[in-house]
């Protein structure tokens, strides 16, 4: 839907003529003939025509200015995003394991993909999955085979709670085995991962010990904990050795402590049984915001994105100067490069120690045949010294991701800085921008430096189909015959022959095209009332729910209320009650969750506003009811339905009239409980009802206090005919 900008001046030619004629008696009283034949009126009409053209131009705001104004508001159109999938591989019968390094390129249903992590395809399969919680052992293999949800850990794991996974694999010592976990989490998107990592880095910086005045290097706490507020359970990973003892193993945990989708990578060792690896993951202390629930466990799988690396094969011109030791295929070198006007290499030095490391994917030395070299960098075009030079980064319909631009000038490399626009760029600033249509644009000499005449511009980037690169779950997966794969794998066809049927196990995130400017303006207008500051009660609630890396189910702010003095008014104080996303009758936030929410709100509150972040108080409410059942109703199922309805209605997370959780501080009224019971199928009417509050009977309503929630108790339901 188009966004209509305000009309700065809506006057037209008729309006301008009428306004001018109306002013004639004021400025020229002797001018009495205002008819169309008068020469003065003709001049008024001419000036009105010129003025109308100027008004029209005033209302035409260029797109570059719109983008700049949006940037001044702290917003920008959302960039393109590649699709993200889980790539699951299998091994051919009798084949040796296949190592696939990071950035290996493939094809999923004809759409190019690129591995985000490396793995060894070792024909791994899960033969056993067990959970030990509170001393009770539960076999989850059947639930895994049926595709059901897998409860790995409780929100507050007891000491010794663990998950044991037995794997059959053809992995050799040193091979990296991958096990991808899809978790039931609301915080698994790329944006949430980035926010969680940035928040953790800020905490590391804030909790770092002060520097020693004597210059000694400060020590961090042992165990990986950055401060007391980081109380999430750490995971200990062990493998069963040949002697029957559990041995610690190093893993690369892409799940961030089982909080997000990701792969767990571990290296096989000679200390484990050949062909079988038993892995035990134990939670050691601390609390999570919610139970750890898995949707799927996929062996020999890692994440892949819908993109491909851009490379280019340069021809080495006859008589070109080539120096240095040629690198091995795929090796990165800081080389020196010079191109002639046709784009062929005129000078190449592999040992020049240049400013950037470039991957040499293939090199053929010049001899009887012209030489060539394939690099992971692509030429854009040679500059001509004109202002506002534009070059296409990647061919349509692909768009560029992560582009870095250099130019070859005076025998060396010059780095160019990416900018959203040229506002603030001076004549000597080597800045470039990427237009919405995917073109690289350079300055005009006044706003940004001009790409000099004869200087080649080169770029390192990835190409993606963005919103057009949809990948279906179950799409066939194969290796691509590209120079990068040849450098990484050698004989791509031979490696592909050792792989069995492979496919996309899951689609994690759909691709997205660059956001149109009109949509960005609409998004800014719709979020105009949303602020990054905690000022109003909805601001406190929204910011608390959006705490990075934390699963907050409810955040209820209360103004002028102190948690320790609920009967008195506390002006200038805001108390925020936080409820985690934990099932159960009394979900309580951990110290780490309270600290994370408090830290987020404290950074954004007004200077004169006090802040308290607490968990809710719980009042147990149980109902004692006597019901008259209808003649055809069975008594025991009726009692069970009544108790379940009461539990749902009083639940702190999903209860209440709207299903959003029992309202904080709201009393329980006998009338609504009677109406609830009366509406149950099979109930004729309610004969008697009492509410027990924390075990104390009450013949009236249940009053719970301003910062309390309801915990459903053990209801006693009697049904008679």
C-alpha positions in Angstrom: 0.0 0.0 0.0 1.5 3.4 -1.0 2.4 5.9 1.6 1.1 9.4 0.8 3.5 12.1 1.9 1.9 15.4 3.1 1.0 17.9 0.4 3.2 20.9 1.2 1.0 23.3 -0.9 -2.2 22.2 -2.5 -3.0 25.4 -4.4 -3.6 25.2 -8.1 -3.5 27.7 -11.0 -7.1 28.9 -10.4 -6.4 29.4 -6.7 -3.3 31.4 -7.4 -5.0 33.7 -9.9 -7.9 34.3 -7.6 -5.6 35.1 -4.7 -3.6 37.5 -6.8 -6.7 39.3 -8.2 -8.1 39.6 -4.7 -4.9 41.5 -3.7 -5.1 44.0 -6.5 -7.4 46.5 -4.7 -5.0 46.5 -1.7 -1.8 47.2 -3.6 -3.2 49.0 -6.8 -6.6 50.7 -6.0 -6.6 52.5 -9.4 -6.6 49.2 -11.3 -10.3 48.5 -11.7 -10.5 46.3 -14.8 -10.0 42.7 -13.6 -11.4 41.0 -16.6 -9.5 38.4 -18.7 -8.8 40.9 -21.6 -6.7 43.1 -19.3 -2.9 42.8 -19.9 -2.3 42.9 -16.1 -4.6 39.9 -15.6 -2.7 38.2 -18.4 0.6 38.7 -16.5 -1.1 37.4 -13.3 -2.1 34.2 -15.1 1.4 33.8 -16.5 3.0 34.2 -13.0 0.4 31.8 -11.6 1.5 29.2 -14.2 5.2 29.6 -13.2 4.3 29.4 -9.5 2.2 26.3 -10.0 5.2 24.5 -11.6 7.4 25.5 -8.6 4.8 24.2 -6.2 4.7 20.9 -8.1 8.5 20.5 -7.7 8.3 21.3 -4.0 6.1 18.3 -3.5 8.4 15.9 -5.4 10.8 14.5 -2.7 13.6 12.4 -4.3 13.9 8.8 -3.1 17.5 9.5 -1.8 16.1 12.3 0.4 13.4 10.0 1.7 16.0 7.4 2.6 18.0 10.1 4.3 15.1 11.3 6.3 14.3 7.8 7.3 17.9 7.3 8.4 17.7 10.4 10.6 14.8 8.7 12.4 17.1 5.8 13.1 15.4 3.5 10.6 16.4 1.9 7.2 14.7 -0.5 4.8 15.3 -4.1 5.8 18.1 -5.6 3.8 17.6 -8.8 1.7 17.9 -12.1 3.6 18.8 -15.5 2.3 16.8 -18.6 3.2 18.2 -20.9 5.9 17.7 -24.6 5.9 19.0 -27.8 7.6 21.1 -29.8 5.2 21.2 -33.5 6.1 23.6 -35.8 4.3 24.0 -39.6 4.1 26.8 -41.9 3.1 26.7 -44.4 0.3 26.9 -48.1 1.3 30.4 -49.1 2.0 31.9 -45.7 1.4 34.4 -44.0 3.7 33.4 -40.8 5.6 33.4 -37.6 3.6 34.7 -34.3 5.1 32.7 -31.3 3.9 34.4 -28.0 4.9 32.6 -24.8 5.7 31.4 -22.9 2.6 31.0 -26.1 0.6 28.5 -25.3 -2.1 25.6 -27.5 -3.2 22.2 -27.5 -4.9 18.9 -28.1 -3.1 16.2 -28.7 -5.7 18.1 -26.6 -8.2 18.6 -23.7 -5.8 22.2 -23.0 -4.8 23.1 -23.4 -1.1 26.2 -23.0 1.0 27.1 -24.8 4.2 27.5 -22.5 7.2 29.6 -25.1 9.2 31.8 -28.0 8.3 31.1 -31.6 9.1 32.1 -35.2 8.3 29.4 -37.3 6.7 30.0 -40.6 8.5 26.7 -42.4 8.1 25.7 -41.5 11.6 22.3 -42.7 12.9 20.7 -42.5 16.4 20.2 -45.9 17.9 19.2 -44.9 21.4 18.0 -41.7 23.1 17.4 -41.7 26.9 16.6 -39.0 29.4 17.5 -39.2 33.1 15.6 -36.7 35.3 15.4 -36.9 39.0 16.7 -40.4 39.0 14.0 -41.6 36.6 15.2 -43.0 33.2 12.9 -42.4 30.2 13.4 -43.9 26.7 12.7 -41.2 24.1 13.7 -43.3 21.0 10.1 -44.2 20.3 9.0 -40.5 20.5 11.9 -39.6 18.2 10.8 -42.1 15.6 7.2 -40.9 15.7 8.3 -37.2 15.3 7.0 -36.2 18.7 8.4 -33.5 21.0 11.3 -34.7 23.1 11.6 -33.3 26.7 15.3 -33.1 27.2 15.6 -31.1 30.4 13.3 -29.5 32.9 13.5 -25.7 33.4 15.2 -26.4 36.8 17.3 -29.5 36.2 18.3 -31.5 39.2 21.9 -32.5 39.9 22.8 -35.3 37.5 19.9 -34.8 35.0 21.3 -35.9 31.6 20.4 -36.9 28.1 22.3 -39.9 26.7 22.5 -40.3 22.9 23.9 -43.5 21.4 25.2 -43.1 17.8 26.3 -45.6 15.2 28.8 -44.1 12.9 31.6 -44.9 10.5 33.6 -41.9 11.8 37.4 -42.3 12.2 39.4 -40.7 14.9 39.6 -37.0 14.2 36.4 -36.8 12.2 33.9 -34.1 13.2 30.5 -35.6 13.7 27.4 -33.3 13.5 24.1 -33.7 15.3 21.6 -31.0 14.5 18.9 -30.2 17.2 15.7 -28.4 16.4 14.4 -27.0 19.6 11.0 -25.6 20.6 12.2 -22.0 21.1 10.8 -18.6 20.2 14.4 -17.2 20.1 16.0 -19.2 17.2 15.9 -16.6 14.4 19.1 -15.0 13.1 18.1 -11.6 14.6 17.5 -13.2 18.0 20.9 -15.0 17.9 22.6 -11.7 17.0 20.9 -9.8 19.8 21.7 -12.6 22.3 25.4 -12.6 21.3 25.6 -8.8 21.4 24.0 -8.8 24.9 26.4 -11.4 26.2 29.4 -9.4 24.8 28.1 -6.3 26.6 27.8 -8.2 29.8 31.3 -9.5 29.4 32.6 -6.0 29.0 30.6 -4.7 32.0 31.6 -7.6 34.2 35.2 -7.6 33.3 37.5 -6.8 36.2 39.1 -3.4 36.2 42.6 -3.1 34.7 45.5 -3.6 37.1 47.4 -0.3 37.5 50.6 -2.2 37.4 49.8 -3.5 34.0 49.0 -7.1 34.9 46.4 -8.8 32.8 43.0 -9.1 34.6 41.8 -12.6 35.1 38.3 -13.7 34.3 36.3 -16.1 36.6 36.9 -19.8 35.8 34.2 -21.9 34.3 33.2 -19.5 31.6 30.8 -17.5 33.8 31.1 -13.8 33.2 29.2 -12.7 36.4 26.6 -13.8 38.8 23.7 -12.8 36.6 24.8 -15.5 34.0 23.2 -18.4 35.9 21.9 -20.5 33.0 23.0 -24.2 33.4 26.3 -25.1 31.8 26.4 -28.3 29.9 29.0 -31.0 30.4 29.5 -33.3 27.5 31.1 -36.8 27.9 31.6 -39.8 25.7 31.7 -43.4 26.9 35.2 -44.8 26.5 36.3 -48.4 25.7 37.0 -49.1 29.3 33.4 -48.1 30.3 34.4 -44.7 31.9 32.9 -41.4 30.8 35.4 -39.0 29.4 35.1 -35.3 28.8 35.0 -34.3 25.1 35.2 -30.9 23.5 32.2 -29.9 21.5 31.2 -26.9 19.4 27.7 -26.0 20.7 25.7 -24.2 18.1 22.6 -24.4 20.3 23.9 -21.9 22.9 23.1 -24.3 25.8 20.1 -25.9 24.1 18.4 -22.6 23.8 18.3 -22.2 20.0 18.3 -24.4 16.9 21.8 -25.5 16.0 24.4 -28.2 15.5 26.5 -29.9 18.1 29.9 -30.8 16.6 32.2 -33.3 18.3 35.4 -35.0 17.2 35.6 -38.8 17.3 38.6 -40.1 19.2 40.3 -43.4 19.5 39.2 -43.8 23.1 35.6 -44.6 22.1 34.2 -47.9 20.7 34.7 -48.3 17.0 31.5 -47.7 15.1 29.5 -46.6 18.2 29.6 -43.3 20.1 27.6 -42.8 23.3 27.3 -39.2 24.2 26.0 -37.9 27.5 25.0 -34.2 28.0 24.6 -33.3 31.7 23.2 -30.0 33.0 25.3 -28.7 35.9 23.4 -26.3 38.2 21.5 -23.1 37.3 18.1 -22.6 35.8 16.6 -22.1 32.3 13.8 -19.8 31.5 11.8 -22.7 30.0 12.2 -26.5 29.7 14.4 -27.7 26.9 12.1 -29.4 24.4 13.5 -30.8 21.1 11.4 -31.1 17.9 13.9 -33.2 16.0 17.5 -34.6 16.2 19.1 -34.9 12.8 22.6 -36.6 12.5 25.1 -35.6 9.8 23.3 -32.3 9.4 24.3 -28.6 9.6 22.8 -25.3 8.6 23.0 -24.0 5.1 22.0 -20.7 3.6 20.7 -20.0 0.1 23.7 -18.3 -1.4 26.8 -18.9 -3.5 30.2 -17.3 -3.4 31.2 -15.1 -6.3 34.4 -16.0 -8.1 36.1 -15.0 -11.3 38.7 -16.6 -13.5 41.3 -14.0 -14.7 43.2 -14.5 -17.9 47.0 -13.9 -17.5 48.0 -11.6 -20.3 51.0 -12.6 -22.6 54.2 -11.2 -21.1 52.6 -10.6 -17.7 54.9 -10.4 -14.7 54.2 -13.4 -12.4 56.3 -13.6 -9.2 56.2 -15.6 -6.0 55.6 -19.2 -5.0 52.2 -20.4 -6.5 49.8 -21.4 -3.7 48.0 -24.6 -3.3 44.4 -24.8 -4.5 42.1 -23.0 -2.0 45.0 -21.3 -0.1 44.6 -17.7 0.9 47.4 -15.3 -0.1 48.0 -11.6 0.3 48.8 -11.0 -3.3 49.5 -8.0 -5.5 47.5 -7.6 -8.7 47.4 -5.3 -11.7 44.8 -5.5 -14.5 45.0 -4.2 -18.1 42.0 -2.4 -19.7 40.6 -5.7 -20.9 40.6 -7.1 -17.4 43.5 -9.5 -18.0 46.3 -9.8 -15.4 49.3 -7.7 -16.2 51.1 -8.3 -13.0 50.7 -11.0 -10.3 52.8 -11.4 -7.2 51.9 -14.2 -4.8 54.3 -13.0 -2.1 53.5 -9.3 -2.0 52.0 -9.2 1.5 49.1 -7.1 0.4 46.3 -5.8 2.7 43.7 -8.5 1.9 43.9 -12.2 1.8 42.4 -13.7 -1.4 41.6 -17.4 -1.9 43.3 -18.8 -5.0 40.9 -21.5 -6.2 42.9 -22.5 -9.2 46.1 -21.4 -10.9 47.4 -22.5 -14.3 50.9 -21.0 -15.0 51.4 -19.4 -18.4 53.3 -21.5 -20.9 52.4 -22.6 -24.3 48.8 -21.9 -23.4 47.7 -18.6 -21.7 47.8 -18.8 -18.0 44.8 -18.2 -15.7 44.0 -17.8 -12.0 40.6 -18.2 -10.3 40.1 -16.0 -7.3 37.2 -15.5 -4.8 37.0 -11.8 -5.9 35.3 -10.5 -9.0 36.0 -7.4 -11.1 33.2 -4.9 -11.4 34.4 -2.5 -14.0 37.3 -0.1 -14.8 36.6 3.5 -13.6 36.5 6.4 -16.1 36.8 9.3 -13.6 33.1 10.4 -14.1 30.9 11.2 -11.1 28.3 8.8 -9.8 29.7 5.7 -11.5 27.4 2.7 -11.1 28.3 -1.0 -11.5 26.1 -4.1 -11.2 27.3 -6.3 -8.4 25.6 -9.5 -9.4 23.4 -10.4 -12.4 19.6 -10.3 -12.0 17.7 -11.7 -10.3 20.3 -12.3 -7.6 21.2 -9.7 -4.9 24.5 -9.2 -3.2 25.3 -10.1 0.4 28.2 -9.0 2.5 30.0 -7.1 -0.3 33.4 -5.6 0.2 34.9 -3.4 -2.5 38.5 -2.5 -3.3 40.1 -0.6 -6.2 43.5 -1.2 -7.9 45.3 2.2 -7.9 49.0 3.1 -8.3 50.0 -0.6 -8.0 48.2 -1.2 -4.7 44.8 -1.9 -3.1 42.5 0.8 -1.8 39.6 -0.2 0.4 36.2 1.5 0.0 33.9 2.0 2.9 30.2 0.9 2.5 27.7 3.7 3.5 23.9 3.9 3.4 24.2 7.2 1.5 26.8 9.9 0.7 25.5 12.5 3.1 28.5 13.6 5.2 31.0 12.1 2.7 33.8 14.5 1.7 35.7 14.7 -1.6 38.4 12.4 -0.4 36.3 9.8 1.4 36.4 6.5 -0.4 32.8 5.6 0.2 30.3 3.6 -1.9 26.7 2.7 -1.6 24.5 -0.1 -2.8 21.3 1.0 -4.5 18.0 -0.8 -4.0 18.4 -2.4 -7.5 21.8 -4.0 -6.5 24.2 -1.5 -8.0 27.4 -0.3 -6.4 27.6 3.5 -6.7 30.6 5.8 -6.2 30.8 9.5 -5.3 30.9 12.6 -7.5 34.0 14.2 -6.1 32.0 16.5 -3.7 30.1 13.9 -1.9 32.4 10.9 -1.8 35.5 10.2 -3.8 35.3 9.5 -7.6 36.6 6.1 -8.8 39.7 7.3 -10.8 40.1 6.8 -14.5 41.8 3.5 -15.3 41.3 2.1 -11.7 39.6 -1.3 -11.6 36.9 -1.9 -8.9 36.8 -5.4 -7.5 34.4 -6.9 -4.9 34.2 -10.0 -2.7 30.6 -11.0 -2.0 28.0 -13.7 -2.0 24.9 -13.8 -4.2 21.4 -14.9 -3.0 18.0 -15.1 -4.6 16.6 -13.7 -1.4 12.8 -13.9 -1.5 12.9 -15.8 -4.8 15.1 -18.6 -3.3 12.5 -20.7 -1.6 13.7 -24.2 -0.7 11.1 -26.9 0.0 11.6 -29.3 2.9 12.7 -32.6 1.5 14.3 -31.1 -1.6 17.1 -33.3 -2.9 20.6 -32.1 -2.0 23.7 -32.5 -4.1 27.2 -31.1 -4.4 27.8 -28.4 -7.0 30.7 -28.5 -9.5 32.1 -25.1 -8.8 35.7 -23.9 -8.5 35.3 -23.4 -4.8 34.2 -27.0 -4.3 37.1 -28.1 -6.5 39.5 -26.2 -4.3 37.9 -27.6 -1.1 37.2 -31.2 -2.1 39.4 -32.0 -5.1 37.5 -34.3 -7.4 33.9 -33.2 -6.8 32.4 -36.0 -8.8 34.3 -38.7 -6.8 33.2 -37.1 -3.5 29.6 -36.9 -4.6 29.7 -40.6 -5.5 30.6 -41.4 -1.9 27.4 -39.6 -0.6 24.1 -41.3 -0.4 20.7 -39.7 -0.8 20.8 -36.3 0.9 18.0 -33.8 1.4 16.8 -30.7 3.2 15.7 -31.8 6.6 13.9 -28.6 7.6 13.4 -25.0 6.5 14.4 -22.7 9.3 13.9 -19.3 7.8 12.4 -18.1 4.5 14.3 -15.7 2.2 13.3 -12.0 2.0 13.8 -9.4 -0.7 15.0 -5.9 0.2 12.2 -4.0 1.8 10.7 -1.3 -0.6 11.1 2.2 0.6 7.3 2.8 0.8 7.0 -0.2 3.1 9.8 1.1 5.3 8.0 4.4 5.6 4.8 2.7 6.5 6.6 0.6 9.1 8.1 3.7 10.6 4.7 5.4 10.6 3.0 2.4 12.3 5.8 2.2 14.9 5.8 6.0 15.5 4.3 5.6 18.9 6.8 2.9 19.8 9.9 4.1 21.6 13.1 2.5 22.7 12.7 4.2 26.1 10.7 2.8 29.1 8.3 5.7 29.8 4.8 4.3 29.8 3.5 1.0 31.3 3.2 -0.6 27.8 6.9 0.4 27.1 8.0 -1.4 30.3 6.0 -4.5 29.3 7.2 -4.5 25.7 10.9 -4.0 26.5 10.8 -6.7 29.2 9.2 -9.3 26.8 11.9 -8.4 24.2 14.9 -9.2 26.4 17.5 -10.8 24.1 18.0 -14.5 24.5 15.3 -14.7 27.2 12.0 -16.5 27.1 9.6 -14.2 29.0 6.0 -15.3 28.9 4.5 -12.3 30.7 5.7 -8.9 32.0 3.2 -6.9 34.0 4.3 -3.4 35.2 2.7 -1.7 38.2 3.3 2.0 38.8 3.6 3.6 42.2 3.9 0.2 43.9 6.7 -1.2 45.9 6.9 -5.0 46.2 7.6 -4.8 50.0 5.0 -2.1 50.8 2.0 -3.1 48.7 -0.4 -1.2 51.0 1.4 2.2 50.5 1.8 4.3 47.5 5.4 4.7 46.2 5.4 7.6 43.8 8.0 7.5 41.0 8.5 3.7 41.3 7.6 1.0 38.7 7.5 -2.6 39.7 7.7 -5.1 36.8 6.4 -8.6 37.6 8.1 -11.2 35.3 6.6 -14.7 34.6 8.9 -17.1 32.6 7.6 -19.5 30.0 7.6 -22.5 32.2 4.7 -24.9 32.4 3.5 -25.8 35.9 1.3 -24.3 38.6 4.0 -21.8 39.9 6.4 -20.6 37.2 9.1 -18.5 38.9 11.8 -16.5 37.1 15.4 -17.4 37.7 17.9 -14.9 39.1 19.4 -14.6 35.6 16.1 -13.8 34.0 15.3 -11.1 36.6 18.8 -9.7 36.2 18.5 -9.6 32.3 15.1 -7.9 32.4 16.3 -5.4 35.1 19.4 -4.6 33.1 17.4 -4.0 29.9 14.9 -1.8 31.6 17.4 0.1 33.7 19.3 1.2 30.6 16.0 2.6 29.1 14.1 4.1 32.0 13.9 7.8 32.8 16.4 9.1 35.2 13.9 9.9 37.9 12.0 6.6 37.7 12.7 3.9 40.2 12.6 0.3 39.1 12.0 -3.1 40.8 11.9 -6.4 38.8 10.4 -9.3 40.7 8.7 -12.6 40.3 5.0 -13.0 41.2 3.7 -14.1 44.6 1.5 -17.2 44.3 -1.7 -17.9 46.2 -3.0 -21.4 45.9 -6.7 -21.5 45.2 -8.6 -24.7 45.3 -12.3 -25.2 44.7 -14.6 -27.4 46.7 -17.8 -27.8 44.6 -20.9 -30.0 44.7 -22.5 -30.4 41.3 -25.8 -31.7 40.2 -25.1 -33.9 37.2 -27.6 -34.5 34.4 -29.1 -37.9 34.2 -27.1 -39.1 31.2 -23.7 -37.8 32.4 -21.1 -40.2 33.8 -19.9 -39.0 37.2 -16.1 -39.7 37.1 -15.5 -38.1 33.7 -17.6 -35.1 34.8 -15.4 -34.6 37.9 -12.3 -34.8 35.7 -13.7 -32.3 33.2 -14.6 -29.9 36.0 -11.1 -30.1 37.6 -9.4 -29.6 34.3 -11.6 -26.6 33.4 -10.7 -25.0 36.8 -7.0 -25.6 36.2 -7.1 -24.0 32.8 -9.1 -21.0 34.0 -6.7 -20.3 37.0 -3.5 -21.1 35.1 -0.9 -18.2 35.5 0.2 -18.5 31.8 -2.9 -19.6 29.9 -5.8 -18.8 32.3 -8.2 -16.0 32.6 -11.1 -15.0 30.5 -8.9 -14.2 27.4 -6.5 -17.2 27.7 -3.5 -14.9 28.3 -2.9 -15.9 31.9 -4.6 -15.0 35.1 -4.6 -11.2 35.6 -2.0 -10.0 38.1 -3.6 -9.1 41.4 -7.2 -10.0 40.3 -9.4 -11.7 42.9 -11.2 -14.9 42.2 -15.0 -14.4 42.3 -17.4 -17.1 43.3 -19.8 -16.0 40.6 -17.4 -16.6 37.8 -16.4 -20.0 39.1 -20.0 -21.0 39.4 -20.6 -19.8 35.8 -17.6 -21.8 34.6 -18.8 -25.0 36.3 -22.3 -24.5 35.2 -21.2 -24.4 31.5 -19.4 -27.7 31.7 -21.0 -30.4 29.6 -23.0 -32.7 31.8 -23.6 -30.3 34.7 -27.2 -29.3 35.4 -26.3 -26.8 38.1 -24.0 -26.0 41.0 -25.3 -27.0 44.5 -22.4 -25.6 46.6 -19.1 -23.9 46.2 -16.3 -22.9 48.5 -12.9 -21.4 47.7 -9.8 -22.5 49.7 -7.0 -19.9 49.8 -3.6 -21.4 50.7 -5.5 -24.2 52.5 -7.9 -21.8 54.4 -11.6 -22.2 53.5 -13.5 -19.1 52.5 -17.2 -18.7 51.8 -16.7 -15.5 49.8 -14.4 -14.4 47.0 -10.6 -15.2 47.0 -8.5 -12.0 47.5 -5.0 -12.5 46.4 -3.0 -9.2 46.7 -1.8 -6.7 44.1 1.4 -8.6 43.0 0.0 -12.2 43.2 -1.1 -14.8 40.7 -3.1 -17.9 41.1 -1.6 -21.4 41.5 -4.4 -23.9 41.0 -4.7 -26.3 44.0 -6.1 -29.7 44.5 -9.8 -29.3 43.7 -12.4 -31.4 45.4 -15.3 -32.0 43.1 -18.4 -33.9 44.1 -21.0 -34.8 41.5 -24.5 -36.2 42.4 -27.6 -37.0 40.4 
